[in-house]
Amino acid sequence: MAEEFDICIVGAGIAGASLACYLGKHGKRVAVIEKSMVERDVIIGELLQPGGVDVLQEMGLEECLNGFDAQPVEGYALFMQGEHFTIRYPNHKAGRGFRNGKFLQALRKEMLAQPTVTVIEGTVESLTEIDGIINGVKYKTKTSDSSQTISAKLTVVSDGMFSLFREQLSANEKKVTSYFMGLLLKSCELPYKNYGHVVVAEPSPCLMYPINATETRMLIDFPWSEAPRKSPELIAYLENTIAPQLPSSMLPSFWEAVNEGKFKVMPNHHIPAKPVYKPGAVLLGDSLNMRHPLTGGGMTVALTDAKNLGARLIAIQNFADTKQVGELVKQFYATRHNQTATINILADALYGVMRNEDLKRACYDYLKRGGHYAHEPISILSAVSRDVNLLLSHFFSVAGYGIKNLIRTKSITVGLLRSRAMLRDAVNIVAPLVLNEKPSWKWKYPIKAGQIVFR
């Protein structure tokens, strides 16, 4: 293809497709290369938090939530050892539950409608460069065995969690923290209509939320070193460990799904954003940054990054000004944490809390108090608020509340020992997550001091 583009986007997932739409609406010449435009069937990326809905609206893409039976999600219901309560999202906002493939196809349809966006179905083989500057890609289409090239002033690498080019453009290491097994529950009677449901289960949590009028997604976390496989042992685990902890109204649909046996398993990755700037390229989406999907924050981060990067690129009048392009990419890398840090920290910190007996109990009891003890944390989880100070204040308040309850309900010796252990675990859970997100001195030095004390 002889034409040179302003921007080439590798991958038309949520991040890549939304960025292409956003840039196309502002007349930028964009080439998008996607391996397959067929609707995909995945079990994650099916809950968009209210903060993500807001970003979609700011990008002028809110219509992409229509036409495929997306369900409003108005808050969360939490269940633990026979108890339960609900927390409503702030300001009567709502998220959306949907099949990921349906939403992505809506974004892609909007992308294809942009006259300045060219979409190619093919596989990118490599990034091309001249004198150390990336100037496009080499690729093959689905219908050709010969390689072709595309030239662009900026190449956006957004090829997902299994990115082929992440190592060239970042210094991070991918870590699998657990596995989600997904079930599709049909005609499921959730205790609370239009709410996400979290069972604070042993040994780790289960999530449920509506994805259309008749189907509910259930995600069961497996904190194992290997992915769960269909076997008599797995069925026994679901029967003896998971089922007894679920709300009774769900069980008929749960057993129908188990007996149907259509299990899907996905690894849950922890990938802090540690980009290494290379002229002519930028990382975006899961290629750049991933967190545990427990809080459903992944799409919100992807859309937030697409909007923030896109707004900078829209301002460029002449993409031949490589210095300006490079400076704007560096600005994006340097400032993105201002909008994404709370989502990243909360996701992995909350998963760590859910794996710790005393912290899990403390968190549940703290949120159950209601008022600002529940409403402020849910504003963070929903990405309506992105205030890191608010997040960390509540995180350590949870630990303090747990210490108070342990000392009150246990003997002095047991209470003090378990309190110290819980505070140590809380510091060790959150410290590396905070330090990954360029914290201010207000948190950086106390967090490091805590690491030294509880080493």
Secondary structure by P-SEA (a helix, b strand, c coil): ccccccbbbccccaaaaaaaaaaaaaccbbbbbbccccbbbbcccccccaaaaaaaaaacccccccccbbbbbcbbbbbcccccccccccccbbbbbccaaaaaaaaaaaaaacccbbbbbccccccccccccccbbbbccccccbbbbbbbcbbbbccccccccccccccbbbbbcbbbbbbbbcccccccccbbbbcccccbbbbbbbccccbbbbbbbbcccccccccaaaaaaaaccccccccccaaaaaaaaaaacbbbbbbbbbbcccccccccccccccccccccccccaaaaaaaaaaaaaaaaaaacccccaaaaaaaaaaaaaaccccccaaaaaaaaaaaaaaacaaaaaaaaaaaaccccccaaaaaaaacccccaaaaaaaaaaaaaaaaaaaaacccaaaaaaaaaaaaaaaaaacaaaaaacccccccaaaaaaaaaaac
